[in-house]
Amino acid sequence: MADAPLRKVDVREKAISAAGAAFISAVIVNPLDVAKTRLQAQEAGVSYQPACAMEGSGLFKVSIDGRCPPACPRSSMAGVPPECPPTGQRYRGTFDVMRRVVNEEGFLRLWRGLNASLAISIPTVGIYLPCYDLLREELVLYSEENSLELKPYAPLLAGSIARSVAVVVCSPLELAKTRMQAQVDPRTGKLPGVLAVLRSVNNMYGVDGGQLQGIRIMWTGVGAQLARDVPFSAICWSVLEPARNFALEAAGSVPDIGRVLGANFVAGMFAGGLAAAATCPLDVIKTWRQIETDPVKVMSMTLRRTLGEIWQKGGFRGLFTGVGPRIARAAPSTGIVVSFYEVVKYVLHRT
């Protein structure tokens, strides 16, 4: 059986296996993604305080993007001020976000934006991993045929190019996911879905600038996302390939499905966690840009200006807001995606 010829896995099969890996990963790590996004949005000025009481009876709901009104309205009844929420009621960390989301909004809100996550993860990973495989193989082959020293850099170059293609194609879905996860449930009716969020963005910014401007806004933050994801991929694959090869060699000369699974999961965890920590400031910039709702500010925001604003508000600590949940999300997500993808390829090779 070990000597049987191995079948070449085609691009379609690779894309299907990558999409399956993305589905499993997105479902498992979505609560950590929600926690990361809300911690970063909080630093950007989004409030997650409860609604404040108005004069008479009833509540004054916070706006859909979570931003509080400038001040609670004053009561005219005997000059009694309304019961406004305390200013110190902020998320204190990953577990505090998850606890409060469960208590205030319900357990299932930990999977807020899952439909957007699936909508973006499946096509993104379905494009990303097969493209990475093809580009890496072509770079290695080109290096060998022309006696060039490109082989050590093939993972870095292939990962960067493949990720760039996937990001540009799927950027509107990433915008929808970020906004859905950053919003607070107003406790009135159903929350908007992916298409509703994208339509609202298009309508909001396309009024003055025309339809073309509205469409362009759908790619808000794509520069910041590329600035985050391209270095992430470059670091991740540069670390993952040698770590995976080392783990496979240490496991034995004849690989089996258990060794392939274990080596890829461990290497993916290590590489994904390291890359997530290194690129956290770029992730904060991307979140700040994508949750901004002021049309004028959106059009004038740049990476440099956003970085300066983050530094003014939070300093060095602000640049690494949400680094804990980002690492906790990226490490197992990378391990799951890479190991599932490689195991399916391993099985298909032998069928």
Summary of the structure (lengths in Angstrom):
residues: 351
radius of gyration: 22.9
end to end distance: 11.0
largest distance: 89.7
contacts: 1142
relative contact order: 0.14
helix: 72%
strand: 1%
